[in-house]
Amino acid sequence: MRVIVGGISHESNTFLERLTGREAFAQGSTTRGAALLEAWQGTNSEVAGFAEEAAVQGLELVPTLLAWAMPAGRVADDAFEALVGELLERIAAAGPVAGVLLCLHGALATERYQDGDGEVLRRVRALVGPSVPIAATLDFHADVSPLMAEQADILVGYDTYPHVDLRERGRECAALLARTLRGEVRPALALSKAPLVPNILRQATEAGPMATLIALAHAAEAEPGLLSVSVTAGFPYADVECLGLGCLALADGDHARAQAVADRITAWAWENRHAFAADAPGPTEAVAQALASPRGPVVLVDVGDNVGGGTPGDGTFLLAELLAREAQGAVVMLADPEAVAQAIAAGVRSEVTLAVGGKVDAHHGPPVTVRGRVRLIADGVYQNRGPMRDGIVDDMGRTVVLQCGGLTLILTERKMPMWNLEQLRALGIEPTRQRVIVVKAAIAHRAAYSPIAAAMIEVDTPGLTAPDIRRYHYHHAPRPLWPLDPG
Ligand SMILES: [Zn+2]
């Protein structure tokens, strides 16, 4: 049985002014045809899971187009149309197929479409017709819409944050499609939403209310007649009609049953909404706490500039505070192509004075002037190892390590979340021997940094991924919505 593989995956932070264009997908990962499967083979990714399960189930995969870009602002209309257009052309050129496997995110927004994923699914459905099953994987941060649930037959979301189960969910999704194609099951998909956006710092699945919610979903999956149950936490930084926590339940031939299960799980989330609130100290208090710690490394989490949530990665609030206190043994990374070029022009071992960070927009602090010695110039390429993104090669662009007194400043051409220890090790920086490491993240860094951190301090820095979403103005999100509307 021939099955299409493809997708367009983006987490769009609608508060950013800058749009995400075609070059961001080229720079991220855009693969076509046979190269699509080769690129992701053996990694911890959905596609690797699709391929492994296809081999077991006897599905013949027809790779088309898979485009992924680093989380950022809304996708530009021309980029979206070009990518979806190519995806549809390639699906059409494949001829008759039994099914479709898509790798989506669930929080894709474009200039024109608030629900970009729903639009992708709608167009693929229109092309393949009502009788070809469409199955897709979604990120845990999907803001799932009724349109998505309507157009797809099978939707499977990650169960983890940090996201470490991509390959597993890819396998689950492909297995469900294979069983459907063999006529063993008739998937009935239901979506339930709660008018609630969990604080990003309460979205971790290892403990707390989200762990309970995932446990409820797993218990429901084991009930007779249920095929799959996914909780989607929602992506808070998207002012869209489909914003919010959701549950997707897939039952065998019984939509009412699927709906009842999904509703039961979102009802629990709503009843326990106050457990999804979080507080964090501001930069001054957090840096004082970090420097007072008897042991390192202390991980300072710059939540307001969470690169994995779309921000520029050039926020300077924590850098400024660490420099003001003459912190020793601190590591900070900023994306700043201009400063990289200046440091490279100066050359290794030269002393430079640079204005760094705070250049993309006015939300992440002003540029900070630093004086330091250019210690290293590198290509910025490394291969991830460990539970998250294992095997995937990431590229930060040209990268400079600047020694500014006791502070090590890493400047990169491209923003790259600190998801893996190999990122620092590739630059000759051993993370376990640092006193303080600033990570521009919320939860995802924990997969790499929890095992080595002496302490972890989440900081309520200003920015476009701040933990308290009451900082932002929402115009499209459904109201009332907790915590924007108290109660
Ligand atoms: Zn996510």
Boltz pocket constraint, residues with backbone or C-beta under 6 A from the ligand:
constraints:
  - pocket:
      binder: B
      contacts: [[A, 139], [A, 140], [A, 141], [A, 163]]
      max_distance: 6.0
